[in-house]
Amino acid sequence: MLVFETHTNLVPPCSMKGKFPNGLAEAMKRRPDISQGKLAKAIGTSQQQIGKLLHGERELGAHWAERIAPILLTSPEQLVFPGLRTFRAPVVSWVSAGRLAMQEGVRKSDVRRYVHLADLPKGDWIVLEVQGDSMDRIAPDGSFICVNLADQRTVNDKFYVFSTPEGEATFKRYRSGAAGSTPRLQPFSTNPDHETIYMVEGMLVLGRVGRVINDLG
């Protein structure tokens, strides 16, 4: 009679802790008054679910981050991407992406709301809503542009918001042209009806556009 010995290797289940790193634990340390149970109740989930997110056993995606962030007084970006440098920037106005257009002026005091921006160079940033289609190859009507008011140095083929002393403003691509020629503000559009604007005396660079956002949530 042959007896076959079988050896069963009992391997403990692999721990999921830390598989999905996030910034939730750090954010909760800054709010000792918010327990896991209190946070779970506030966003309508279980304490077990919060525990899994807290220990990185479950991915903390945008769905969770957007619900948790206001309670912990942080941003969704800081929860999803811990260590990413973010800052608040005001959404202050609209800007024409067409002809020079009269508007109430771009004033930082006219804040509609704030948004969090990330991975942009240091500067004095504001966010403007685009109206018009003269720049729709990069910024369609209704999108938002991030403008650095501290960067007014013109560079050929880069994008800026220009203004006049009378309060007109427009979002365009800067073209320096040949030596001695008048700098131009060019559209960047799928609509061929838009024309180049030539810089006139007194026209100013409000700031350089560093990012286009198509959805601010």
Secondary structure by P-SEA (a helix, b strand, c coil): cbbbbbbbbcccccccccccccaaaaaaaacccccaaaaaaaacccaaaaaaaaaccccccaaaaaaacccccccaaaaaccccbbbbbbbcccccccccccccccccccccbbbbbccccccbbbbbbbccccccccccccbbbbbccccccccccbbbbbbcccbbbbbbbbbbccccbbbbbccccccccbbbbcccccccccbbbcccccccc
